[in-house]
Amino acid sequence: MTADQSIPIDVAFLDLLRERRSPSVFDPRHELSGPDLASLLEAARWSPSCGNAQPWAFVVARRGDAAHAGEGGATAGAEARG
């Protein structure tokens, strides 16, 4: 690609980037729907990694779950993988 060429960028994607926000306060009553959770996990699974190592380990916890309460749920999976 030469300096006078540009990479085509979808306008809708640029709008999405401009409108994004990073909340610092979360609603403790909000619960993510199953389809939304599946979409987030799929996006995370396809995210880039250094050297394509893909060192992903995801912990999904719902309120009341042992993992959400911090009862070792987050580390149990890592220990099982070795």
Secondary structure, DSSP 8 states (H G I E B T S, - for coil): --TT------HHHHHHHHH----SS--TT----HHHHHHHHHHHHTS--GGG----------TTSTTTTTSSHHHHHHHHH-
